[in-house]
């Protein structure tokens, strides 16, 4: 595995940019899972990000860390988003995402988030840039 993939698997927040109905960027911090080729974000179909991704598959993303050298590192990119709606697949991926943030799915907040998740935004990167200082 390379430094970029290790970094993306270790970080916790991805900033996702979708294109809103009025054609402006809509940027939100999200929890995610990185598989080495794709990003997965659990959400609800009623959210703005899910509606935007359904309407326009083009998205951008950024994961970064550090405000002081030598620990400045980041990854940004552009790609296409697909909405995964098949219930069994959604719950399976959502559990994997939530276990990155909670020790157990028995946590009250984890249960609520899992219950509220009815879709997964799958991002297939088309362009990725890395910076390091």
WODABEL-V818915 format. One record per residue. SS is DSSP state (helix for helix, strand for strand, loop for the rest). PHI is phi in whole degrees, -180 to 180 (NA if undefined). OMEGA is omega in whole degrees, 0 to 359 (999 if undefined). Layout:
# WODABEL-V818915
SS	PHI	OMEGA
SS	PHI	OMEGA
This chain:
# WODABEL-V818915
loop	NA	181
loop	-96	183
helix	-58	180
helix	-59	182
helix	-65	176
helix	-59	180
helix	-61	182
helix	-63	178
helix	-78	183
helix	-94	183
loop	-79	185
loop	-115	184
loop	-124	174
strand	-117	174
strand	-95	183
strand	-106	177
strand	-114	174
strand	-114	180
strand	-104	183
loop	-71	180
loop	-56	181
loop	-87	176
loop	74	177
loop	-98	178
strand	-68	174
strand	-122	186
strand	-113	180
strand	-138	172
strand	-80	182
strand	-138	168
loop	-80	185
loop	-155	171
strand	-132	178
strand	-113	185
loop	-95	186
loop	107	177
loop	-137	184
strand	-136	173
strand	-108	178
strand	-130	182
strand	-129	177
strand	-84	180
strand	-161	178
loop	-119	182
loop	-62	179
loop	-84	182
loop	-75	179
helix	-62	182
helix	-63	179
helix	-69	178
helix	-62	180
helix	-64	181
helix	-65	178
helix	-69	183
helix	-75	183
loop	-143	187
loop	-73	183
strand	-77	182
strand	-134	172
strand	-132	182
strand	-150	179
strand	-151	173
strand	-131	183
strand	-148	181
strand	-152	172
loop	94	175
loop	-123	182
loop	-141	178
loop	-62	13
loop	-97	186
loop	-104	179
loop	-91	182
strand	-153	178
strand	-161	178
strand	-135	175
strand	-135	181
strand	-169	177
strand	-131	180
strand	-169	179
strand	-112	180
strand	-107	172
strand	-123	175
strand	-95	174
strand	-94	185
loop	-119	182
loop	-66	192
helix	-54	182
helix	-64	179
helix	-67	179
helix	-59	183
helix	-65	179
helix	-63	180
helix	-69	180
helix	-59	178
helix	-62	180
helix	-64	178
helix	-65	184
helix	-63	179
loop	-71	172
loop	-76	187
loop	-114	180
loop	-123	177
loop	-69	184
loop	-152	175
loop	-82	177
loop	-80	177
loop	-60	183
helix	-57	180
helix	-66	179
helix	-62	179
helix	-62	180
helix	-63	179
helix	-65	179
helix	-63	179
helix	-63	183
helix	-82	183
loop	-82	178
loop	-121	174
strand	-156	176
strand	-122	171
strand	-90	178
strand	-100	180
strand	-109	175
strand	-105	182
strand	-64	176
strand	-109	180
strand	-146	179
strand	-133	175
strand	-123	179
strand	-124	172
strand	-130	182
strand	-153	178
loop	-135	999
